Amino acid sequence: MAYTGRRLGGVGVALGTVAWAAWLAGRLTHASVHPLWVVLFVSELLGVITGAVVAIVVARRPVAIGGHPCPSATRGRGDGTDADRYPTAVAGLLGIASGPDLRESVRGAWRPAFAPDTPIADRALALVRLDGTRRLVMIVALASSLLLGVAPLDRPTPWLLGVGGAGLVLTSIGSMLLTGGVIRPGDRLRWSFASIGLAVGPPERSDGMPVRWAGVTGSIVVLNLAVALRGLSDRWTHGLPPMADADRVVAMSAALLLVVSGLATLRKLTPPEPGRHTTRRLEERSARQSALGATAIAGILGLLAGILPGSVDAADRQPTDREQRPQVQLVVDEVDPHATEVGNRLVDSTQMTPQRADEP
């Protein structure tokens, strides 16, 4: 039964990888040379490669007697609320011992991930540890695109959206079947957001703010502010470079998906808890929650301002109700006057020159 599940999982991951390849091919049909477009596309490509490499390496690992994953994989099982479940599970499935300092492993994953002499199992784990950096690059690129008015991706066609959705579902379910439930849907998404703080944050201390929580919160705030500024600018202030309607809607939709994913991850993370200075900690926690809520409201307002049709800017409104004032047109008809009229005008004119005495 386990072999059947692994086989079905392998087929699902393979079909999902093909679907993601079709998604990338569709993106290439409208390729751009802008650096932000290239960065976002490379980030997507690296994500597809990471999933494919992990699936290939895991599929080559043996299965223990009784139909369960090998004993080393069971060490990767963790709590459902543990944001580090995905790299721990992959390390267990590959039979690789996790490092003592996960933060240093994340920051030092670049070399084993791309070095030509790295074994494929170590390469797969290094690519997994780079998911947080890859997610951070995507967030920064998307936020920069909204602020600069650059289209990060073209408006996808319905078939391309269907292909992307199929790739997401197939790879998630296929990975779960392939690993015997050790990797569950959503584990990789939570890890990619939660490890942002590990990639760029300071060392985590017991009396400080959790870097995973801070990294996710900062990402949500940045995306919300970018959406808010873009929507308000195109609707009213015009302080940012202009952005086409279709490009703005697509970029805001992508940012909204990332915000929702970040909020889903934030629910699984441990928020900052009050420490020795209980009152001060509670005040700081309340302030952080208020700031997060304020940026969320600003993001929603910016989204509505950016996707609603029409314009409310008075400068862009056409004067359709302008008062129609009557205009008088003076028409002068010139005709040859009668001789009598000419004589009368000469007589009545005060500018008539006097007649000289020597004239007859």
C-alpha positions in Angstrom: 0.0 0.0 0.0 2.8 2.4 0.9 4.6 1.6 -2.4 1.3 2.4 -4.3 1.1 5.7 -2.4 4.7 6.6 -3.2 4.1 5.8 -6.8 1.0 7.9 -7.0 2.9 10.7 -5.2 5.8 10.5 -7.6 3.3 10.7 -10.5 1.5 13.7 -8.9 4.8 15.6 -8.3 5.9 14.8 -11.9 2.6 16.1 -13.3 2.8 19.1 -11.1 6.3 19.9 -12.2 5.1 19.7 -15.9 2.3 22.1 -15.0 4.7 24.5 -13.4 6.9 24.3 -16.5 4.0 25.2 -18.6 3.3 28.1 -16.4 6.9 29.4 -16.8 6.7 28.8 -20.5 3.6 30.9 -20.6 5.4 33.6 -18.7 8.2 33.6 -21.2 5.8 34.4 -24.0 5.6 37.9 -22.6 9.2 38.1 -21.4 10.6 41.5 -20.4 14.2 42.7 -20.0 13.4 44.8 -17.0 15.5 43.6 -14.0 12.5 43.3 -11.7 10.7 41.0 -14.2 13.9 38.9 -14.5 14.3 38.7 -10.7 10.8 37.6 -10.2 10.9 35.0 -12.9 14.2 33.5 -11.7 12.7 33.3 -8.2 9.8 31.3 -9.6 12.1 29.1 -11.6 14.2 28.4 -8.5 11.1 27.4 -6.6 10.1 24.9 -9.3 13.6 23.4 -9.4 13.8 23.1 -5.6 10.5 21.1 -5.5 11.6 18.8 -8.4 15.1 18.1 -6.9 13.6 17.3 -3.5 11.0 15.0 -5.0 13.6 13.2 -7.1 16.0 12.6 -4.1 13.2 11.5 -1.8 11.8 9.1 -4.4 15.2 7.4 -4.5 15.3 6.8 -0.7 14.2 3.4 0.6 11.1 2.7 2.5 11.3 0.8 5.8 9.5 -2.5 6.5 5.9 -2.1 7.3 5.2 0.5 4.7 6.3 3.5 6.7 9.1 5.9 5.8 12.6 5.0 6.8 13.5 5.6 10.5 15.5 8.7 9.7 12.4 10.3 8.2 10.4 9.9 11.4 12.8 12.3 13.1 11.5 15.0 10.7 8.0 14.8 12.0 7.2 17.8 14.1 4.4 19.8 15.5 1.9 21.1 13.1 2.6 24.6 14.4 6.3 24.3 13.9 7.5 26.6 11.1 10.7 24.6 10.8 8.9 21.4 10.0 9.7 21.3 6.3 13.5 21.5 6.4 13.6 19.1 9.3 11.4 16.6 7.5 13.4 16.8 4.3 16.7 16.3 6.3 15.2 13.3 8.0 13.9 11.8 4.7 17.4 12.3 3.1 19.2 10.9 6.2 21.1 14.1 6.8 21.5 15.4 10.4 20.2 18.9 10.9 22.8 21.5 11.9 22.9 22.8 15.4 22.3 26.4 14.3 19.5 26.6 11.7 20.2 30.3 11.1 23.8 29.7 10.1 22.6 26.8 7.9 20.2 29.1 6.1 22.7 31.9 5.6 25.4 29.5 4.4 23.2 27.5 2.0 24.3 29.4 -1.1 27.5 27.5 -1.7 26.3 24.0 -1.3 23.1 24.8 -3.3 25.0 25.9 -6.5 28.5 24.4 -6.1 29.1 21.8 -8.9 30.7 19.2 -6.6 27.8 19.1 -4.0 26.0 15.7 -3.6 22.5 15.8 -4.8 21.0 15.1 -1.3 23.0 18.0 0.2 22.0 20.2 -2.7 18.4 19.5 -2.2 18.5 20.4 1.5 20.5 23.5 0.7 17.8 24.6 -1.8 15.2 24.0 0.8 17.0 26.3 3.2 17.2 29.0 0.6 13.4 29.2 0.3 13.2 32.1 2.8 15.7 34.1 0.8 13.9 33.3 -2.4 10.6 34.4 -0.8 12.1 37.6 0.4 13.4 38.4 -3.1 10.0 37.9 -4.5 8.4 40.2 -1.9 10.9 43.0 -2.5 10.7 42.7 -6.3 6.9 42.8 -6.2 6.8 45.8 -3.8 9.4 47.6 -5.9 7.3 47.0 -9.1 4.3 48.5 -7.5 6.2 51.6 -6.4 8.0 52.1 -9.7 5.1 51.3 -11.9 6.7 48.3 -13.6 4.7 45.3 -14.6 6.2 42.3 -12.8 4.1 39.8 -14.8 1.5 40.1 -17.6 -2.1 39.4 -17.1 -2.4 35.6 -17.2 -4.9 33.9 -19.4 -7.5 31.5 -17.9 -5.7 28.4 -19.1 -2.5 29.7 -17.6 -4.2 30.3 -14.3 -5.6 26.8 -14.5 -2.2 25.3 -15.2 -0.7 27.2 -12.2 -3.5 26.0 -9.9 -3.1 22.4 -11.1 0.7 22.6 -10.5 0.1 23.8 -6.9 -2.4 21.1 -6.0 -0.5 18.3 -7.7 2.8 19.1 -6.1 1.3 19.5 -2.7 -0.7 16.3 -2.7 2.1 14.4 -4.5 4.7 15.4 -1.9 2.4 14.3 0.9 1.9 10.9 -0.7 5.5 10.5 -1.7 6.8 11.1 1.8 4.1 9.1 3.6 2.6 12.2 5.2 5.9 13.5 6.7 5.6 16.6 4.5 2.1 18.0 4.5 0.4 20.7 2.3 1.4 24.1 3.5 4.7 23.1 5.3 6.9 24.6 2.6 4.8 27.8 2.3 5.1 28.4 6.1 8.8 27.6 6.1 9.5 30.1 3.2 7.8 32.9 5.1 9.1 32.0 8.6 12.7 31.7 7.5 12.8 35.3 6.1 13.8 36.4 9.6 16.5 33.7 9.8 18.0 34.9 6.5 18.2 38.7 7.3 17.4 39.0 11.0 19.7 39.2 14.0 20.4 36.2 16.2 17.3 35.1 18.1 17.4 35.7 21.8 15.1 34.5 24.6 14.3 38.1 25.7 13.9 39.5 22.2 11.3 39.5 19.5 11.1 36.1 17.6 12.9 36.7 14.3 10.5 34.4 12.4 7.5 36.4 13.6 9.2 39.7 12.9 10.2 38.6 9.4 6.6 37.6 8.4 5.1 40.7 10.0 7.6 42.9 8.2 6.8 41.3 4.8 3.1 41.8 5.3 3.6 45.4 6.2 5.8 46.1 3.2 3.3 44.6 0.8 0.4 46.4 2.3 2.1 49.7 2.2 3.2 49.2 -1.4 -0.4 48.3 -2.4 -1.8 51.3 -0.5 0.7 53.8 -2.1 0.1 52.5 -5.6 -3.7 52.6 -5.3 -3.8 56.0 -3.7 -1.3 57.4 -6.2 -3.1 56.2 -9.3 -6.5 57.2 -7.9 -5.8 60.6 -6.3 -2.3 61.8 -5.5 -0.3 60.8 -8.7 2.9 60.9 -6.7 4.3 57.6 -8.1 5.1 56.8 -11.8 1.9 55.9 -13.7 0.9 52.2 -14.1 -1.4 50.7 -16.6 -4.7 49.4 -15.2 -4.2 45.8 -16.2 -0.6 45.8 -14.8 -1.8 47.3 -11.5 -4.6 44.8 -11.0 -2.3 41.8 -11.6 0.5 43.2 -9.4 -2.0 43.9 -6.6 -3.6 40.5 -6.9 -0.1 38.8 -6.6 0.7 41.0 -3.6 -2.7 40.1 -2.0 -1.9 36.4 -2.4 1.4 36.9 -0.6 -0.3 38.8 2.2 -2.8 36.1 2.7 -0.1 33.5 2.8 1.9 35.6 5.3 -1.1 35.9 7.5 -1.7 32.2 7.4 1.9 31.7 8.4 1.6 34.2 11.2 -1.2 32.3 12.8 1.1 29.3 13.2 4.0 31.3 14.8 4.5 32.1 18.4 4.0 35.8 18.9 6.2 37.8 21.3 5.4 37.0 24.9 5.6 39.3 27.9 8.9 39.0 29.7 10.3 40.5 32.8 8.8 43.9 32.1 5.3 42.7 31.7 3.6 46.0 31.3 6.1 47.3 28.7 5.9 44.1 26.8 2.1 44.1 26.6 2.2 47.8 25.4 4.7 46.9 22.7 2.7 43.9 21.6 -0.5 46.0 21.5 1.4 48.6 19.4 2.7 46.0 17.0 -0.8 44.6 16.5 -2.2 48.1 16.0 0.4 48.9 13.4 -0.2 45.6 11.6 -4.0 46.3 11.6 -3.4 49.8 10.3 -1.3 48.7 7.4 -3.9 46.0 6.6 -6.6 48.6 6.4 -4.4 50.8 4.3 -3.6 47.9 2.0 -7.4 47.2 1.6 -8.1 50.8 0.8 -5.3 50.9 -1.7 -6.5 47.7 -3.3 -10.0 49.0 -3.7 -8.7 52.3 -5.1 -6.5 50.5 -7.5 -9.0 47.9 -8.9 -12.2 49.9 -9.0 -13.0 51.1 -12.5 -13.2 54.8 -13.4 -11.5 57.7 -11.7 -12.4 60.0 -8.9 -9.7 62.6 -9.6 -11.2 66.0 -10.4 -8.4 66.6 -12.8 -9.3 63.6 -14.8 -13.0 64.1 -14.9 -14.5 65.5 -18.1 -16.7 68.6 -17.7 -20.0 67.0 -18.8 -22.2 69.3 -16.7 -20.7 72.6 -17.6 -23.3 75.4 -18.0 -24.1 76.1 -21.6 -24.0 79.9 -22.0 -25.7 81.5 -25.0 -23.2 83.0 -27.4 -24.1 85.9 -29.7 -22.5 85.8 -33.1 -22.3 89.1 -34.9 -22.8 88.9 -38.5 -22.0 91.9 -40.7 -23.3 92.0 -44.2 -21.5 94.3 -46.4 -23.4 95.6 -49.4 -22.8 98.5 -51.7 -24.5 101.6 -50.2 -26.8 103.8 -52.2 -25.5 107.1 -53.5 -27.9 109.1 -51.4 -26.8 107.4 -48.3 -23.2 108.1 -49.1 -24.0 111.8 -49.5 -25.9 112.0 -46.3 -23.0 110.3 -44.4 -20.6 112.8 -45.9 -22.7 115.7 -44.9 -23.4 114.5 -41.3 -19.7 113.5 -40.7 -17.7 115.7 -38.5 -14.5 114.6 -40.1 -15.4 116.1 -43.4 -12.5 118.3 -44.7 -13.4 122.0 -45.4 -13.4 123.1 -49.0 -10.5 125.4 -50.1 -11.2 128.9 -51.5 -9.4 128.4 -54.8 -11.4 125.3 -55.6 -14.4 125.7 -57.9 
